Structure formats: structure tokens, C-alpha cells
Amino acid sequence: MNKKLLIIIIAIVLVVVVGAGAAVFILTRPPVEKPIVYYSYTFDEEYSNLLDEASEKIVKYQVTIEYTNDTMLAIFDANKIKLRNNIDEIMRATLSSDIEKVNGKQKLRDKIKNMIIEVLESDEETITNIYIQPFVIQG
């Protein structure tokens, strides 16, 4: 009888140790990260005057917003007119010489991105980037 009892106790201890080891392994492993999916929303091609006073320079551009939340499409559609107007105002307040400076186009994209985040009450994790293609200054 003592041998049977000893075997049962060893089996129970072994099951508890293996179960505890499995629990520790499952609870301490890093969570699997979901890959980030990027979406884009592209406005129609636009023309706008620049702030240059000495010349009548205009810019031809098309803005694409890169974002990560798939529910944003409806929000972009609902705010399309406001966003297009605000982008045009940013363009009209910009000098061609500012765009031509080092990182000038990046600063312009940053202004547009910050405006979109503010208008939509969003964040930089949702609105990830702004692309402007084509971008042509004439005049």
C-alpha cells in the first residue's frame, strides 16, 4: 500500500509542477503584436496661389493622408470640404522660398498633418503621414 501511495503522490506532484511550469510559460511570454495596417485617403488634385507677393506663383498638388484606423474613412468623407479648405489656406500662407528650403516640403506636410489631427481630434498614431504628389510650383 505504501508503494501505491508513493506513486500517487509523485504523480500528483509531477502534474502540479508541469502545470505550474506551463502556466508560467504562458503568462510570461510576450504578447503577439498585430501588424499595423496602413490606409490612405487621397484628395482631388488642387491648384492654389502661394503667398509670394513679387510674383504670381501657384502650386499644383494632391494630398494623400496615411492612417491606421479603418473607421477614419467616414470621418474624412464627412470633413472633406473643411480639410480641403484648410489645406488651401495653408498653401496660400506659404512662400515658395519656404518650400524650396531644406526640409521645406516636410515642414509643409507637418503643418497639414497637424491641422488634420486638430480638426479631426485625432492623434499621430492614427494619422501617420502626409504625402503630396504631384507637387509643382508654377509662375
Beta strands, then each sheet from edge to edge (+ up, - down):
strand 1: 39-42
strand 2: 46-49
strand 3: 58-67
strand 4: 127-138
sheet 1: 1+ 3- 2+
sheet 2: 1+ 3- 4+
end
